[in-house]
Structures are given as structure tokens and as C-alpha cells.
Amino acid sequence: MPLLSVKNLSVEYKASFGVVKAVDGVSFDVEKGEVFAIVGRSGSGKSSVASAIMRLTDIDGAQIKSGEIFYRETDLLKLSFDDTRKIYGKKISMIFQDPQSYLNPVIKVGKQIEEAVKVHNPKLSKSEIKERAASALKKVNLDDMQRIFNSYSHRLSGGQKQRILTAMAIINEPEILIADEPTTGLDAAVQKQILDLIKELKGKMGLTLIIITHNLKIAEKHSDKTAVMRSGKIIECAPSKEIFKNPKNEYVKQLTNVSYSLPEQMP
């Protein structure tokens, strides 16, 4: 049985000019321990799939029109609000693409990290919460804990903020980690550091990864299986080696022939 199974998922947005079908009948399975990449150009629907898995579509102004999303034997789309708190942030977690938008600029970073523990572990003592926060920061290679804890997000670099979001995503030791464009806005050297970090965390924590990216080189290098999206649909899904060496779909062939302008030092 797959660890995560998406079946016939459709997501719609209401726009001034009518209804936009961002995701149109998408289905795929993610096996335990796998790195599954969802790739496509901007507007292809890949981030909307991640949003639906995390039950964030309402926040994004979208609506899930049909489908099922199973984590093990649980249909995530049928969970009550109370039950979602047992899954999201604990069993399934996500690294968002814009850390500045998800870190509160008027609350010190340390308090935000501790809150990620407290909301799922209300019985832990203050010292236990702090210890878990310190452990998470160490896992993402942020050793200057005191300075990080006492800083506001605008005083930290883009790479540090992305590491903090990563620490918050793994702090409750999830089974599935979704990384939505985790290197957006970072320079080439920091992009490589973040990708190497995610790969390292997967190995140490036994994570199952879903990577959302427009960058085919990232998918080719870092994933076991790749799903290519276009206009809300998955047009090809196969082991990454097959996708990049011998794609079946004509559009995917065109994509893999395009030179994506990544720096030489990128993996």
C-alpha cells in the first residue's frame, strides 16, 4: 500500500473571468521512503496539488471539487478540524517557498519555533520544548541557537530563514515532508546547501519527500519518481531515470530538451 495516494483530485479557483481548473483529475501514489517530484512550469497546478494535500486550499482561495487523498488508510479530505491537527505538522509537514511570508516579522524566531512544538505537544514542559527546538536547529545546521532564537526574521539571511522553516517542518518528526520550491529566491550556492540539507535529513530521519519544482535538473538529480504537470493534469509519471532519458509524452520531450538556466555548480 502506498504511503500517500492521490486519486482523481480536482481543484478550482474563482477568477474575475470565470472558474480556473488548477488541478484536473490528478492521480498518483507515493511509496514510503521515496522522493517524488512534481514538476511543471508556472501555472501548471503543481503547488495547488501540494496545497490540497495539506488542506490549505481555502486559504489560497481555492476549492477541492473532487477526489480522495489517502495517508495510509485515512482520507485526508474527510478529516474533521480536530483530526487534522493530529496529521498536519506531525505526520505530514511542508516547507513553504517564501520563508519571509511565513515567518512573523514582529515575533522573535525562537518563539515561532517553540510554537511549532507546543501546538502538537501541549503537555511538554518549557525546557522540553526548548530542547526539541534546539535539536531541530542543530539538524538544519544552525548552531548559533541563542542568536537565532533572539532574532527577528528580517535580520536573518534567505538561507537561514529557509533553514528555520525546514526546522519547523521537521520538529515533530513527520513521516512525509513536502518541499514546495524550497530554493526559490536563493543564490546558487545556498540553493545547493538547502538541497543537500533536505537530502541529508531524508537519510537521517527516514523521510518520504515530495518535491515541488519548476526546475527539471533538481527533479532529475534528487528524485526517484517524477510527475510532469501541464494545465492542471499529470501528462507523464514514471521513474525519474525514464522521464529524463526516454520520455514518452511529446511535451515532456520538449521540456527535457530545453536548457534550464541553472549555474554550473548546481547539482
FIMI-706637 format. One record per residue (C-alpha): x, y, z; residue in one letter. Coordinates in steps of 0.02 Angstrom, whole numbers, padded with zeros to 5 digits, always signed. Example, Ala and Ser with C-alpha at 12.3 -4.5 7.8 and 13.67 -1.06 7.14 Angstrom:
+00615-00225+00390a
+00684-00053+00357s
//
This chain:
+00000+00000+00000m
+00069+00173-00045p
+00107+00290+00099l
+00012+00430+00008l
-00114+00406-00130s
-00198+00547-00228v
-00349+00494-00329k
-00442+00596-00461n
-00403+00762-00375l
-00480+00920-00448s
-00456+01096-00379v
-00539+01255-00443e
-00512+01442-00417y
-00641+01576-00449k
-00569+01718-00552a
-00645+01879-00620s
-00657+01799-00791f
-00731+01635-00729g
-00679+01470-00650v
-00500+01409-00666v
-00471+01222-00651k
-00298+01223-00571a
-00294+01034-00544v
-00392+00921-00661d
-00414+00738-00614g
-00239+00709-00546v
-00191+00538-00476s
-00025+00470-00411f
+00050+00361-00273d
+00199+00398-00163v
+00287+00250-00084e
+00366+00254+00089k
+00546+00317+00083g
+00527+00382-00095e
+00575+00553-00163v
+00431+00603-00276f
+00450+00758-00385a
+00306+00856-00459i
+00371+00970-00597v
+00296+01094-00718g
+00301+01273-00772r
+00219+01413-00675s
+00030+01391-00675g
+00037+01204-00712s
-00051+01162-00548g
+00092+01082-00453k
+00084+01196-00299s
-00106+01178-00297s
-00082+00989-00277v
+00031+01021-00126a
-00096+01144-00056s
-00234+01014-00072a
-00132+00879+00014i
-00102+00999+00159m
-00286+01055+00162r
-00234+01236+00130l
-00342+01268-00023t
-00467+01376+00072d
-00326+01493+00124i
-00271+01502-00057d
-00447+01547-00114g
-00474+01378-00199a
-00595+01235-00180q
-00569+01048-00195i
-00706+00991-00313k
-00673+00805-00314s
-00550+00669-00266g
-00475+00575-00122e
-00307+00593-00036i
-00258+00444+00071f
-00120+00446+00200y
-00105+00262+00239r
-00290+00215+00259e
-00352+00389+00307t
-00439+00501+00180d
-00367+00671+00224l
-00509+00762+00139l
-00635+00687+00261k
-00542+00733+00421l
-00626+00844+00550s
-00536+01002+00605f
-00479+00919+00767d
-00414+00767+00674d
-00314+00873+00550t
-00206+00931+00696r
-00157+00751+00727k
-00091+00737+00548i
-00030+00905+00485y
+00131+00967+00561g
+00152+00799+00645k
+00137+00659+00515k
+00139+00767+00358i
+00231+00933+00353s
+00281+01062+00225m
+00423+01181+00186i
+00349+01334+00101f
+00435+01425-00042q
+00438+01601+00032d
+00502+01599+00211p
+00478+01785+00236q
+00291+01764+00205s
+00275+01625+00335y
+00386+01695+00473l
+00301+01830+00576n
+00411+01986+00566p
+00359+02052+00738v
+00384+01892+00837i
+00558+01826+00877k
+00605+01670+00781v
+00630+01567+00939g
+00451+01591+00995k
+00388+01538+00823q
+00494+01380+00826i
+00434+01336+01001e
+00253+01363+00949e
+00275+01231+00812a
+00314+01107+00953v
+00187+01170+01079k
+00035+01162+00965v
+00058+00974+00941h
+00132+00933+01112n
+00038+01036+01242p
+00096+00927+01387k
+00282+00960+01360l
+00370+01071+01486s
+00455+01233+01435k
+00626+01153+01450s
+00573+01003+01344e
+00504+01120+01210i
+00666+01220+01208k
+00768+01060+01198e
+00668+00999+01049r
+00686+01168+00963a
+00874+01165+00991a
+00883+00989+00919s
+00787+01042+00763a
+00902+01192+00735l
+01052+01078+00752k
+00980+00959+00622k
+00971+01102+00495v
+01148+01158+00537n
+01103+01317+00630l
+01220+01305+00779d
+01209+01484+00841d
+01047+01446+00932m
+01045+01593+01052q
+01066+01722+00915r
+00938+01637+00802i
+00812+01623+00944f
+00826+01806+00988n
+00821+01870+00809s
+00677+01937+00706y
+00663+01859+00534s
+00716+02017+00440h
+00887+02007+00525r
+00923+01836+00450l
+00984+01788+00277s
+00873+01700+00150g
+00965+01537+00178g
+00947+01550+00367q
+00760+01585+00352k
+00737+01434+00239q
+00831+01326+00364r
+00717+01391+00503i
+00562+01344+00403l
+00641+01174+00374t
+00674+01155+00561a
+00492+01199+00599m
+00434+01072+00469a
+00536+00928+00542i
+00524+00974+00726i
+00386+00846+00761n
+00473+00711+00658e
+00346+00692+00516p
+00339+00542+00402e
+00306+00644+00244i
+00391+00809+00204l
+00330+00917+00059i
+00455+01045-00007a
+00368+01175-00116d
+00501+01262-00223e
+00621+01261-00074p
+00761+01354-00166t
+00659+01498-00238t
+00747+01667-00221g
+00910+01594-00156l
+01078+01612-00242d
+01160+01461-00322a
+01273+01414-00176a
+01133+01425-00049v
+01015+01327-00164q
+01140+01184-00164k
+01157+01193+00026q
+00968+01182+00051i
+00951+01036-00070l
+01096+00946+00014d
+01015+00979+00184l
+00848+00906+00130i
+00937+00753+00061k
+01034+00735+00224e
+00875+00749+00329l
+00790+00616+00223k
+00931+00496+00260g
+00942+00533+00446k
+00754+00538+00480m
+00690+00411+00354g
+00578+00542+00273l
+00468+00520+00122t
+00490+00676+00014l
+00377+00763-00110i
+00473+00900-00202i
+00375+01031-00299i
+00486+01118-00426t
+00491+01202-00597h
+00673+01150-00610n
+00697+00988-00706l
+00878+00972-00653k
+00826+00966-00470i
+00698+00830-00508a
+00822+00731-00613e
+00959+00737-00483k
+00859+00718-00322h
+00703+00612-00355s
+00659+00430-00379d
+00499+00464-00474k
+00437+00618-00569t
+00263+00676-00618a
+00258+00812-00752v
+00108+00929-00748m
+00033+01038-00882r
-00130+01137-00873s
-00183+01051-00714g
-00153+00873-00774k
-00013+00748-00749i
+00042+00709-00926i
+00179+00585-00881e
+00231+00498-00720c
+00373+00373-00713a
+00538+00335-00628p
+00647+00490-00648s
+00779+00397-00748k
+00647+00351-00877e
+00570+00525-00883i
+00736+00610-00918f
+00815+00479-01030k
+00666+00419-01129n
+00508+00524-01105p
+00351+00460-01191k
+00249+00621-01199n
+00293+00747-01336e
+00279+00897-01218y
+00392+00812-01092v
+00517+00779-01231k
+00517+00965-01269q
+00541+01009-01086l
+00687+00891-01062t
+00770+00962-01217n
+00757+01140-01152v
+00914+01203-01065s
+00856+01263-00895y
+00974+01403-00848s
+01050+01338-00688l
+01225+01384-00634p
+01363+01259-00665e
+01386+01221-00479q
+01206+01167-00456m
+01181+00979-00430p
//
